[in-house]
Amino acid sequence: MRLNVNPNRMELLKLRKRLALAKRGHKLLQDKQEQLMRYFLRFVSRARELRKQVQDKVDEGLRRFELCRLVTPEKFLINALSHPAGELKLKVEVTRLLSVRIPRLELESQPNPFTYGLTHTPSDLDLSLKALSETVPLMMELVNVEKTIVILSEEIEKTRRRVNALKFVFIPNMVETVKYIKMKLDELERSNVNRLMRLKELVFEA
């Protein structure tokens, strides 16, 4: 759709500058979209790896705990697991990826589950708690990766809409308007030439 402008040389110069700027912006946004997609696919692959690692650790921890329950009275297990030392501490940091703000959870500390005596507990309890404790930092990393995936997918969609708006609406409209103004200016120039020729003829006739 042609823009509503006056068909004069000043508007033509302005439109040509805007058109050049729009094409350059379109190229930059396309490059950004491609980079975002590369990062997105990389994080998706990392999320798959982390999910598998978390699932393997959880499965191992639960399997060891079930073995522990078979040979340990419930009251000993309850006493052993009732007093972990320390607490889970997290902090939030913000990083940037291609000018996109990405929040990250950082694990500062986590409880120490090994605060029980070894007299009434089997080694399977140690192995179970070790596997489950190792799951915590993996889960933190998985949370960060999946949050990054969500943010990148939103940014990719936003960038895609801008790229399409430039490619299919803004740039074609300006191209059509530039052609229209050039056509009008050419018509005006031909009209002026014809007028001058007509004046010249009238002068010679006189």
N, C-alpha and C positions, 0 to 999 in steps of 0.2 A: 504494500500500500504506500502510495506516494506521500511524502511529508508535506505539510501545509506551510510552504515558504514562498517568498517572493522570488520569481525567476530572474535574478540579477547576478552580476559577476561576483559581488561580495559574498552572496549566499553560496555561490558555487565554490569559491575558495574555502569558506568555512566548512562546507559539507565534505570537500575532498580531505581536509585535515581530520575531520571527525571520522571519516571512512577509514583513513589510514590508521588512526588510533584504535578504532573498533577491530580492524583486522589483526593488529598487533596484540590487542587484548584477547581476542579469540584464540590466537596461537598460544599465548601464555596460559590461558585457562585450559586449553587442550593438553598442554604439557603437564600442568598441575593435576588434571584428571588422570592422566596415565600414571604419574608418579603415585598418586593416592591409591590407584588400583593395585600397583605393584606392592605397596606397603600392606594394603588390605589382604591380599592373597597370602603374603608372608605371615601376617598375624593369624589368619585362619589356619594355616598349616601348623603354626606354633600352638594354637589352642587345641588342635587335635592331639598333638604330642603330650601336652600337659594333662588333658583329660585322661589319656591312657595311663600316664604316670600316677595321677591321683587315684584312679580306679584300682590300679595294681597295688598301691600302698594300702588303700582301704581294705581291699580283699585280703591282703596278707595280714593286716592287723586284726581283722575280724576272725580270720581262720585261726590265728594263734590264740586269740581270746577264747574262742569256742573250745580249743584244746585245753586251755587253762581252766575253764569252768568245769570240765569233766573230772579234773583231779583235785580241785581246790574248793573247800567249803565256801559258801556264799558270804558268810560273815567275815572271812579273811580278805576276800576280794573287796568288800565294801570298805573295810578299814584301810586297806592298802591304797584305795583310789579316792579317799575322802579328803586328803590334805595335800593337794599339789602346791608346790612352792612358786611364788611369783604370780604374775598376771600377764594377760595378753595386752601388749601395747602396740598401737598403730599410729602412723603419722601420714598425712596427706601431702604430696608434693605435686606440682604442676610442671609438666614438660611441654615442649612445642615440637610439632612435627609438621613441616611445610606450613608454618604459621597457624596450625590448628592446636588449640590448647587441649592437652591430654592429662587428666588427673591420675595420680598413681597412689596406691596404698603401699606404704613401706612398713615392714614388720620390724619393730624395734626390740621386742622381747616377747617370749611366750612362757607359760608356766612349765616348771620342771616336774614331770609326773613321777620321777624316781625318788620318792621321799619315804618309801616303806622299807621295812626290814626284809631280809632275804630268807628268814627262817621258815615262814609259812607260805611262801609264794614260789611257784615254779618259774623256770627260765622263759617259758612261753609268754608269761605276763610281761617280762622285760622286752621281749622281741615284739610283742603286740603293741606296747606303748611306744617303742622306738619307731615302728612303722607308722603309727598314727601321728606321732609328733612330727615326723618328716613330711607328713602330708600338709601340714599347716603352711609352710612357705610356698609349697607348690600350689596350694589353693589360692594364696594371695597373688601369686604370679598369674594364675588362670583368671582371677577376677580382673586384674589389670589388663590382660590381653583381650578378654571379652568386652570390657568397657571400651577399649581402644577400637575394637572392631565396630561397635555400635556408633561411636563418634565418627569414625572414618566413613562408614556407610552413609551417614547423614550428610557429611561434607561432600562425598562423591555425588550424591543426589542433587545437592544444592549447586555444585559446580556444573553438573550435567545440564541442569535447567538453564544456567547462565550461558553455557556454550551453545545450547540449542536456540536460546532467545537471540543471541548474536547472529548465529548462522542462518536461521530460518526467518527471522523477523527484522531485526535492527539493520543488519548489513544489506539485505535485499531491498529494504525500504529506502535506504540512503542511495544505493546504486540506481534504483528506479528514479529517485528524485534528481540525482546528478544528470542522468540521461534526459530527463524532462527539461531541466534548466538549460542544458546544452542545446536541446532542440529549439527551445524558445529563443535563446540567444542567436542561434543560426537563422531562425526565421526573421528575427529583428534585423540582423545584419543584411540578409537578402532584401528585406523591405527597404532598408536605408540605401542599398546599392541601386535598387530599382528607382527609388525616388530621385537619387542623384542623377541617374541616367536620364530620367524623364525631364528633370530641370535643365540638364545639358542640352537635350533635344529642343526644349522650348527656347533656350537662349540662342541656339543656332538658327532656329526658325525665325526668330525676331530679327 
